[in-house]
Amino acid sequence: MLVLWSASLVIAIFAFVLAVVKLSWMYMMVSTITSIPATSYFIGATNAWKYTGLTPLILFMLTVVFWFLEKRQK
């Protein structure tokens, strides 16, 4: 289980970097989806780590922004 969680986190970070470099909404969506398992673990925390669970929402908002930017360029 830890291997899958770690792989998900690595893929999310790698896809995020690619998305920012290429301004690609598709890579950002991959980053959003793959970050959900890693961040859902921290939602039940009773300290400041619970705010890590908001990461997929922020990534999704960036996905929408990148989608609008790509749509605007065409």
Phi and psi restraints in degrees (value plus and minus 20) as a CYANA .aco file:
   2 LEU   PHI     -85.9   -45.9
   2 LEU   PSI     -53.6   -13.6
   3 VAL   PHI     -85.6   -45.6
   3 VAL   PSI     -62.6   -22.6
   4 LEU   PHI     -85.6   -45.6
   4 LEU   PSI     -60.1   -20.1
   5 TRP   PHI     -84.3   -44.3
   5 TRP   PSI     -63.0   -23.0
   6 SER   PHI     -87.2   -47.2
   6 SER   PSI     -61.4   -21.4
   7 ALA   PHI     -82.8   -42.8
   7 ALA   PSI     -60.2   -20.2
   8 SER   PHI     -82.4   -42.4
   8 SER   PSI     -61.9   -21.9
   9 LEU   PHI     -86.8   -46.8
   9 LEU   PSI     -61.3   -21.3
  10 VAL   PHI     -85.6   -45.6
  10 VAL   PSI     -63.0   -23.0
  11 ILE   PHI     -83.9   -43.9
  11 ILE   PSI     -60.7   -20.7
  12 ALA   PHI     -82.5   -42.5
  12 ALA   PSI     -63.2   -23.2
  13 ILE   PHI     -88.2   -48.2
  13 ILE   PSI     -64.1   -24.1
  14 PHE   PHI     -82.5   -42.5
  14 PHE   PSI     -64.0   -24.0
  15 ALA   PHI     -86.3   -46.3
  15 ALA   PSI     -55.3   -15.3
  16 PHE   PHI     -83.9   -43.9
  16 PHE   PSI     -64.7   -24.7
  17 VAL   PHI     -82.4   -42.4
  17 VAL   PSI     -64.8   -24.8
  18 LEU   PHI     -81.6   -41.6
  18 LEU   PSI     -60.1   -20.1
  19 ALA   PHI     -84.4   -44.4
  19 ALA   PSI     -61.0   -21.0
  20 VAL   PHI     -90.1   -50.1
  20 VAL   PSI     -60.2   -20.2
  21 VAL   PHI     -86.9   -46.9
  21 VAL   PSI     -63.4   -23.4
  22 LYS   PHI    -115.7   -75.7
  22 LYS   PSI     -24.0    16.0
  23 LEU   PHI      30.7    70.7
  23 LEU   PSI      28.1    68.1
  24 SER   PHI    -123.3   -83.3
  24 SER   PSI     104.5   144.5
  25 TRP   PHI     -93.0   -53.0
  25 TRP   PSI     -46.2    -6.2
  26 MET   PHI     -88.8   -48.8
  26 MET   PSI     -64.0   -24.0
  27 TYR   PHI     -85.6   -45.6
  27 TYR   PSI     -55.6   -15.6
  28 MET   PHI     -86.2   -46.2
  28 MET   PSI     -56.4   -16.4
  29 MET   PHI     -86.7   -46.7
  29 MET   PSI     -59.3   -19.3
  30 VAL   PHI     -81.6   -41.6
  30 VAL   PSI     -62.7   -22.7
  31 SER   PHI     -82.9   -42.9
  31 SER   PSI     -60.2   -20.2
  32 THR   PHI     -82.1   -42.1
  32 THR   PSI     -69.0   -29.0
  33 ILE   PHI     -87.2   -47.2
  33 ILE   PSI     -60.9   -20.9
  34 THR   PHI     -97.3   -57.3
  34 THR   PSI     -33.9     6.1
  35 SER   PHI    -104.4   -64.4
  35 SER   PSI     -34.7     5.3
  36 ILE   PHI     -80.9   -40.9
  36 ILE   PSI     -68.1   -28.1
  37 PRO   PHI     -82.1   -42.1
  37 PRO   PSI     -59.2   -19.2
  38 ALA   PHI     -89.4   -49.4
  38 ALA   PSI     -58.3   -18.3
  39 THR   PHI    -105.1   -65.1
  39 THR   PSI     -42.9    -2.9
  40 SER   PHI     -88.0   -48.0
  40 SER   PSI     -41.9    -1.9
  41 TYR   PHI     -83.0   -43.0
  41 TYR   PSI     -54.8   -14.8
  42 PHE   PHI    -108.8   -68.8
  42 PHE   PSI     -25.9    14.1
  43 ILE   PHI     -82.6   -42.6
  43 ILE   PSI     -56.2   -16.2
  44 GLY   PHI    -102.5   -62.5
  44 GLY   PSI     -16.6    23.4
  45 ALA   PHI     -88.3   -48.3
  45 ALA   PSI     132.7   172.7
  46 THR   PHI    -122.8   -82.8
  46 THR   PSI     -10.1    29.9
  47 ASN   PHI    -142.7  -102.7
  47 ASN   PSI    -182.1  -142.1
  48 ALA   PHI     -87.2   -47.2
  48 ALA   PSI     -35.1     4.9
  49 TRP   PHI     -85.0   -45.0
  49 TRP   PSI     -36.6     3.4
  50 LYS   PHI     -85.0   -45.0
  50 LYS   PSI     -43.8    -3.8
  51 TYR   PHI     -93.8   -53.8
  51 TYR   PSI     -31.9     8.1
  52 THR   PHI     -83.6   -43.6
  52 THR   PSI     -46.5    -6.5
  53 GLY   PHI     -85.7   -45.7
  53 GLY   PSI     -33.7     6.3
  54 LEU   PHI    -103.4   -63.4
  54 LEU   PSI     -27.6    12.4
  55 THR   PHI     -76.4   -36.4
  55 THR   PSI     -66.0   -26.0
  56 PRO   PHI     -80.6   -40.6
  56 PRO   PSI     -52.8   -12.8
  57 LEU   PHI     -87.2   -47.2
  57 LEU   PSI     -60.6   -20.6
  58 ILE   PHI     -86.5   -46.5
  58 ILE   PSI     -62.4   -22.4
  59 LEU   PHI     -84.2   -44.2
  59 LEU   PSI     -56.9   -16.9
  60 PHE   PHI     -86.8   -46.8
  60 PHE   PSI     -58.8   -18.8
  61 MET   PHI     -83.5   -43.5
  61 MET   PSI     -59.2   -19.2
  62 LEU   PHI     -85.3   -45.3
  62 LEU   PSI     -54.1   -14.1
  63 THR   PHI     -81.1   -41.1
  63 THR   PSI     -64.9   -24.9
  64 VAL   PHI     -85.1   -45.1
  64 VAL   PSI     -60.8   -20.8
  65 VAL   PHI     -82.8   -42.8
  65 VAL   PSI     -66.2   -26.2
  66 PHE   PHI     -84.0   -44.0
  66 PHE   PSI     -55.6   -15.6
  67 TRP   PHI     -84.7   -44.7
  67 TRP   PSI     -64.4   -24.4
  68 PHE   PHI     -84.5   -44.5
  68 PHE   PSI     -58.8   -18.8
  69 LEU   PHI     -83.5   -43.5
  69 LEU   PSI     -61.5   -21.5
  70 GLU   PHI     -88.0   -48.0
  70 GLU   PSI     -58.5   -18.5
  71 LYS   PHI     -87.0   -47.0
  71 LYS   PSI     -56.0   -16.0
  72 ARG   PHI     -88.8   -48.8
  72 ARG   PSI     -52.7   -12.7
  73 GLN   PHI     -92.0   -52.0
  73 GLN   PSI     -43.1    -3.1
